[in-house]
């Protein structure tokens, strides 16, 4: 095969639109509609949140060091104003940079500015000058000796000295300081209370100290002091709400929070690694989507994922993790923050293609058209359960009911002639005290329980999978919010060890009737979580396994320069979504142009890129020069815009590179004709792009 390099257009950007078949030719393809989607297990998105701020809603967790000079530039003001919310240290921003905060708000009137403040500790105040809010807080607690002490006779220390929030004086003093020194300035929309933990004993494992609140030299029992501490944090939140008034936003951080009536929201930090995706999203004690229902409005809930540090912030794996966190956030109305938690980095510099669709503009998804839901396909893997539709009564099922009864119901069903019906006249102490169960030997695999269910009135059902022998490992314990209509659900879980398991549907703790039908246990997953917007749709694969998705109509990817393999502008009506990944798809085709907004600094810059016939006329030899480290993508397209080959992909250091394409595609040898090689390189300094035109003369 010979490929003639007809021209090497170094530094020239060619629109993908010109490489694709005309849209009118594509539009004649009619798509068969997929099976109807079903309502979410937790239709909990309240309308009271409103839609003033379009989606996606992104946030920045700004770090200020020293005197806070990072705020003292027009460039930083512009960068912060790109986001929907900014969490900025209360000091020295409040006392020294009021004008900069006002400039940020002037550039983006919808931005939410939250003053960061530690809720249960303070750094050594000797490092702060008089008038510094953090320093004055430390001096207030130091002069009143409001610290929590350890058995060594010193203040209990982690990050800084720990406040003794069991003391009403300490609660009142901190609430008053925040109200008078921060909220009353009118610069902030609210306060972000870091470390508002409902227990303090987790710190003991880090600092080798032991809590001694009464200072008798003996460690305080956790079972005794934990409720006292939690009551203190609840009191602090109540006092701060009373001092701040009803309209000031109060958000907290530290595992799970339960201050539903006083706080506006919570942060799911290190998402989803403190637990798993299911618990981070659905836990009744404070999962993200449960927080969207329970906290007072307007809501201010956050998902915070930890990015890799430079130079790896634009690597494919890190970008996939970004999509996963952002997509999960978009299932609710909250804000997504992504940074490496390194104090030396100015993370406001960080901007990703997904934040503005590669330069199309922030808020490109518009507003939600409804709540999130679960879209479920059909699994073809072998069935593990018996009598899945209850057509043989309750054969192979073991019903247990402390009160009421579990029977089959011929009058209410989804398929066949029967469903299982639990009649529960009164609540029990635990969900497991009324359950329907099969016991099966389950091997190590990702599994899914797929079933239909409804209830007489909205209520919880728990899906529980637990081994029958010591250590009685729980592989799945997922709450499902049932409604009064038949809805199909799929609960994925990972079986980490082969075991004989009890597969249970637990219905205790609440009175009322529950129906189950068409229950299956199979390897794999066929469901994604989804939410639709006026500008497109978001798909999230919460499992570790790739999932095939068929869409009801065509959607479009946007063009991006950080991950051009994913964000390639293609029209899609079906896709294989990798595990722990998300896809953001748009309703309309997007031209391969950028606005210069977000992290893209104007049009892509030229980059030296050339292509010449290979040795002996075989294939093509490419060369390029990278002026700085970048994520590089070199792809070859035919004249219709179809991808023919991926020649190079991944992170590269600065320097000169030479590489070869042998003229083969995934389907075999390339046909004769015209091809285009496109180079895209994305670095923190901006985008670089070039195109070379290739002509295949003969094979």
N, C-alpha and C positions, 0 to 999 in steps of 0.2 A: 504494500500500500504506500502511496505517496501523498503527502499533504503539502500543497504549495502555500506558503505564507504570502498572501497577496499584499497585505499592508499591516504594519504594526503601529497602531494609533496610540502611542504612549500618551497617557494623561487625558484621553478623551472619554467622556462618559456617554454611553449609549443607553437609551431608555429600553427597559425590558418590554415596554409596550410595542416597540418596533420589532421585537424578536418573536412576538406571539402571533398566532393566527388572529384575524379580526374577531372582535367580540361577537359580531353578528353570526359568524360561523359557529361559534361555540354555543350560542344561545339556542340553537335548534335542538340541542340534546335535551330530551325530556327526562326528568328524574321521577322515578317511582317514589311516592311518599313512604317513609318508614312508618313503623307501627307508632301509634300515638304515644306521646310522652306521658309520664304519670307524675302526680303531685309529689312534692318532696316529703320525706319523713318528718321534716320539721318546717312547716310553712310558717315561719315566725318573723318575717321581715315586716316591721310595723310601718304603717304609712306615715306616722307622725315624724319620721326622720326627714321627710321632705326630699326634694331633689334639686336644691339650690346649687350645690357643687356637683358638676358632672363627673363622670367616671372615665378612667380610673382615678382613684383618690390616693395620691402618693404623699409621703411624708419624709422629712429630714430630721435627724436626731443630731443637732449641731453640738460640737464640742468646742468650748472656749478654754484656752489655756492662758496663763499669765494675766495680763491686763485686759484680755478680751479683744485685742486689736483686730482679730479676724473679722469682726463686724465693720471695721472702719474703712470700707471701700465701696464704691458704686458697683463694682463687679460682683462683690459678695451679695449685696442687696438684690441684684438682678438674679443671681443664682438661687437664692433662698425663695424669692417670689415666684419661682416656677412651680413650687410644690403647693399642695392643698393644705398642708399643715406643717408647722415648724415647731419642734420642741427645742427651746433654747435656754441655757442656764439662766436662772433669774438674776444672777449677779455675775459679772458687772453690767449685764445688758440693761437692767432697769435704771441703775444710777448713772451710767456713763454713756449709753448709746440709745437713749430715747429717740433721738432724731432718726437713727437708722431703722429702728422698729417702725416708726411712722412712715418712712420711705418704702419699706417692704409692703406695708399695708396699702400705700398709695398705688404701688405697681400692681398689686393683686388684692382688690377689696374683699374677695371671698376667702382669703387665706385665714387659717386659724393659727394664732400665736399662743403657744402654751409655755408658761414659765416652768422650767425644770427645777424641782426642789426635792432633796432627800426627805423622806417621811419619818425615818427612824434613826438617823445618824447625822453627824456633822464632822467635817474635817477639822483639823487643828486650826483654831482661829488666829493663832499668832502669825500666820502667813498672810492674813488679810488686813488691809488698813482700816482705820475707823471709817464708818459709813458704808463699808461693804456689807451687803445683806447677809451673806454666809458667815462672815466674821462676827457680825453683831449677833447672829443666832448662836454661834458657839459661845460667845461671851455671856449671853443671857443664860444659857444652860450651865455654863461653868460657874457663874456667880451664884446661882441658886442651887447648884449641886443636884441637877435634875437628871443625872446620868444613871443608866442601868449598870450595876456593879457585878463583878465576877468574884469567884472565891479567892482570888489572889489579892483582893483589896483594891484593884484598879478598875476603872471604867471598862465595861465589856466592849471590846473593840473589834470592828470589822468594817473596812473602808475608813471609818472614823469612830469616834465615841458614840455609843448607842444611847438614844433617848430612852428614858424610863417612861414609856407611854402608859404604864399602869397608873401613873400619878395624874390626878385631875389637873394639878397646877401646870404640869408639863404640857398636857393636851391644850389647855387654855392659852398658855404662853405661846406655843407654836402657832395655833390658829390665829391669835391676835397679831403676831408678827407678820404672817403671810397676808392677812387682810389689810393691815395698815401700810406695809412696806412694798407690797407687790400689787395686789388687786386694786387698791385705791388709786393707783397711778393712771388707770385707764389705758395702759399700753397693751395689756394682755387680754385674751379671751378667756383664759383660765389657767389652771395650774396642773402640771403633771407631777404627781407624787410618786417618786421612785422608792422602791423598797418598802412599800406599805404592806408588809408581810403580816399575815394573821397568826404566825408563830415566829419565835425568835431562835428556837433551838437548833435550826439548821446551821446557824453560824458557828456552833461549838465545834463542828468537825473541821472548820477552817482555821480557827485561831487558838485551839488548845486551851480555851478558857471555859468556865462553867458558870451558868447564870446563878447569881446570888442576890436577888432583889432585896431581901431583908437584911443583907450584910451580916449574917451570922457565921460566915465561913463554911457553910454547908451548902452543897448544890441544891437548888430548888427543884423538886420533882416536876417533870414536864407535865404530867397529868394534872397537877395542881395549878401551875402557873400559866399554862397555855390558854385556858379560858379567861383568865384575868387579862392576859396580854391582848387577846382578840377583842375583849370588851373595851380595852383602852384604844385600840385602833378604830373601832366602831365609834367611840366617843369623839376621837379626833376628827373623823369625817363629819360627824354631826355638828360639832362646834364650828368647823370650817365652813360647812354649808350655811349655818346660821349667820356667820360673820360675812360671808361672801354674797349672800343673797341667792335667789332662785335661778338667775340667768347665767351666772359664771360657770364655765365648764370645769369639772373636776374629774381627772382620770388618774387611775392607779396602776401600779405594776408590782408584781411579785406573785408568781404562780397563779392561784385562783383567788378571786375576791368575791365577797358576798354583800357588799354595801349597796344594794340595789336602789334604795330610796335616796341615798345621799350623793352617790357618784353618778357620773354620766357615762363611764365606760372603764375599760381595762385593757391592758396590753397582754397579748400572748407572745411572750419573749422566747427567742431561740426556736421559733416555729420551724417544723413541728417536732423538734427533738426532745422537748420536755414532755415525755409521753409518746403518743403516736398521733397520726392525723385525726383519727376518729375522736380521741379524747380531747385534742386541741380544739376541735370544731363543735363537738356535741355534748361534752361532759355537762351533766346537769349542775355541777358545782362551779361552772364558769367557763365552759367552752365558748369559743368566739361567737358562734351563731346563737347560743343560749344567751350570751351577754347582749346580743342585739335585741333580744326580747325583754330582758329583765331590768337593765339599768334605766335610770330616768332619762327622759328625752330633753333636749336633743342628745343623741348618742355620740360618744367619742371613743370608739373601740379601735384597737390597733392589732395588726399582725407584724411582728418584727422578726425578720430572718437575717442570719449572719452570713454576709458575703465573704468570699475569699479576698485577701488583700492584693494590691498591685504586686506583680503585673498580671495577676490571674483573674481580675474582675470581669474580663470579657472572654474567658475561655468557655467552650461549649457547655461543660458541666456546670459551671457557675451560672451561666445564663439560663440553663434549664431549671436550676434551683430557684432563680429569680422568678421565672414564669410560674413555677409551682406555688410560691408564696403569694405572688400578686394575684394569680387566678383564684386561689383559695379566698383571699381577701375580697375579691369581687363577688363572691357568693353572698356576701353581706354588704352593709353600707359603710364599712370602716375604712381605715387608712393603712397603707402598706409602707413599711420602712425597711430598707435593705442597705446594710453597711457592715464593715468588718470590726466595729467596736475597737478601733485603734485611736487613741487620743491624739496621736501626732498627725492624723489625716484630717483634712478639711473635707468632710464627706458631702458638703453642699456641692462640691465639684462633680460628684457622681451623678450621672444621668444615663438612663438606659433607653433603648429604642422603644420598649414596651410602654414607657411613660408617656410618649407622645406619638406613637405609631411612626417612628423613624423620622420625625420632624413634621408630621401632619398637624400637630397641635395638641396641647394638654386637653383632656376632657373629650377625646375623640369618640369614646363609646356612647356619649350622651347620657341618658337616664334609663333606669331599669324599666322594663315593661311588666315586671312581676317579680315574684320571689324566685329563689333558686329551686331546682327540682332535680330528681334523679332520673336519668334516661337509661333504660335497661334493654339490652338485647337478649339474645338466646344463646345459652351455653350448650355445646354439643358433647362435652365430656361426660363420662359415665356417671349415672345417678347412684348416690350412696344410701339414700333413704328408701324405705318401703312404705307402700300405701300413702303416696304423697298427696293424693287428692281426697283421702278419707272415704273412698268408695267402698272399702271393706270395714266400715265402722272405725273403731279406734284400734284395730289390729296392728301390732308392732309398735304402737304408741303407749306410753305409760303416763296416764293422766294422774295428777295429784292435786287435790283441792281441799284445803283446810276448811273452807266454807263453800257453800254453793255446789256447782257440778260442772263437769266437762262432758259433753255429749256430741253426737253428730246432728246436723240440722239440714233436713231436706228442703227447707224453704228458702235458704239463703246460701248462695254459693257463686263461685266464679266460673268453675269448670266442672264437668261431671254432674253429679246429682246431690253431693253433700259438701258441707264444710264442718270444721270443728268449732263448737260453740261453748265458750266458758261463761256461765251465768254466775256472777259474783255479787251476792247481796250486801256484803260489808267488807271493808278494807281489812287487810292483815298487816302484820308488823313488817314483813319483808316481801319483796317481789317473788322470791322462790317458793313462798308458801302456797302459791297456786301456779302450776306449770304443766306444760305438755312436753313430753320427752321421748326421744329415741336414743339408744346407746349404740355407738358404732366404733369400730377400729379405724382410726383416721391417721393417714401417713403424713410425712413432712411435705407440705405443698402450700401454696396460696389457695385458699378455698373461698367459696361464696355460698351463703344461705340466701336463696331467692324465694320469696313467698308473697302471697296476697293477704291483706288483713284489713279489718275495720273495727270500729267500736261504736257502741250506742251513743257515746259522747266523747269528745277529745280526751285522751289520756295517754299514759306511758305504757309501753310494752318493752321488756328487756330480752334481747337475744344473748344467750349465754352458752358458751362452749367450754367445758372444763373436764380435765382428765379424772378418771374414777379412782385412781390410786395415788398415793403419796408421791410427790408433794402437792397433788391436786392442782396442777397448773391451770390457770385460766387463760385460754387462748382468745376468747372473745367475750366482752360484756358491754354490749352496745344498747343505749336507750333509743327507742323509736317512738315518735309522737304520732299516735294513731288519730285519724279523723273519722267522721261518720260515713265516709264513702270508701268503697273498695279501692285500695291503692296497692300497687306492687312495689316491693322493696327488695333491695339486694344489700346484704351485709358481708363485705369481704373480711377475711382474717387470715393470719399466717399461722399455720400449724408448725411450731418450731421443733417438735419432737413427736415421733410416732407414739400414739397412745389410744387407749379405749376411752372415748369421750361420751359424756352426756351432752346431747344437743337439746337445749331447753328454750322454750318460749315462756317467759315468766310474766305473770299478770297480777300478782298480789299487790298489796298496799293501796289499791284504789277499787272502789266498788264500781259496778257497771259491766255490761256484756261486751265480750270480745269474740270475733270470728277470725279463723285462719283457714286458708285454702291454698292448694297447689304449691306445696312446700318442697324445695329441692336443696340438696347439698352436693356441690360439684366443684371440681378443680377449676381454678381460673376465675376470671371476672368478666362481665359483659356490660358493666354499668359505668357511667361517668356522671359527675355532678355538673350541672349546667345552669347558667342564668342568661337571659336574653335582655338586650338593651336596644335603644332606638338606633344605635349605630352599628350593632353587631351582636356577637354572642361569645360567651366564655365557656370553655370545657375544661374540666379538671379530672385527671385520673389519680385517685387517691391511693391506688394499689401499687405494688412493685412490678406488676405484670403489664405488658403492652395490651391495649384494648382497642379493638376495631370499632369504629363509629361510622354510622351512616346518617347523614343529615337530610332533613326534609326538603332542602333546596340548596342551590349553590351559595357558598360564601367565599370570601377572598382574604388571603393573607396580605398584610401590608409589606412594603419594602423596607428592609432594615440593613444596616451596615455592620452591626456587631455579630449577628448570627444570620448571614444571608442564606444559609441552607434552610432554616426554618421560616424566616421572614422574607420570602422570595416573590411575593406578589401573586402567587398562583391561585387559580380558582379551585376550590375543593368542594366536593359533595360527599366524600367519604375519606377516612384517614385512619391510620394506625397511630394512636396516641401512646407514647412511651409511658412506662410506669413513673409515678411521682413527677408528672409533667402537666402542663396546661397549654391550651391553645387559645389565642385571642383572634377571632375571625371577624371580618367586617362585612357589612351588607353590600357594599359597593366596591367596585374595582378602584384601586388607588394607583395613580400615575407614579412612575419611578422618578419622583422629584422630591426634594426636601425643602423645608421652609427656612432652615437655619435656626430653628428654635431648639429648645431642650439642650441636649449635650452635643448636638451637631453644630459645628462652628462654620456655618455657611456651606456652600456646595462642596462635594468631595474634592480634595486637593489632588493634583496630578502626582503620579508615582512612576518612576522609570520601569517600563515593562515591555518586553519584546518577545517575539516568537519567530523561530527560523526552522527550516526543514531539518529533521534529524540526520544523523550520520547515515550515509548511503540512502538518503531519501526516505528513511523509515521514521514515521511519527514526527513529533514536533519537540524541539528544545525551547524551553522558556527560560527567561532570566528576569530578575526583578531586583530592585534595591529598596530596602526599607530604611528610612531615616531614623525610625524609632521602633521600639517593640510594639507589636500589633498582632491582633487576631486576623489571620489571612485566609481568604477563600479564593481559589482559582477554579472556575467552572467553565465547561464548554457547552454551548447551546447550538441547536440546529436553527434553521431560518424560521421555524414556526414558534420558536421560543421554548421548545422542549429541552430539558436538561439531558445532555448526551453523556457527560462524564464529569466527575469531580477529580480534578488533577491534584489539588493540594488543599489541606484544611488543617487549621490549628494555630496555636500561638507560636510566633517566631520572634527571635531577638533581632535587633537592628543589624543590617549588613547586606551583603550581596548573595543572591541565591540563584542556582541553576537547577532545573529539573526537567523531566521528560514525560510526554504523553505518547503512548504507543498507538493511538488511533483506535483504540477499542472502547466500546461502550458496554454497559451492563448486559446488553442483548447480543453482544458479539462485535464484529468489525463494523466500524461506521460506514454508512453508505457514502458514495461520492456526492459532492455538493458543497455548499457554503456553510461554514460554522463560525461562531464567535466565541472567543475566550475572554472571559470577564474576570478581572482581578478586583477584589475589594479588601481593603485592610483597614481595620478599626483600632484606634489607639486612644488613650486619654487626650492626646493633642488634636484629635479630630479624625475625619474619614478620608481615605485615599482610594482612588478608583482609576482603572484603566481598562481598555478593551482592545483586543487584536482580532482582525478578520482573517479567517483561514479558508482556503479552498481545497477541497479534496478532489484531485484530478483523476486518479485511477486507483484501482485496488490490485 
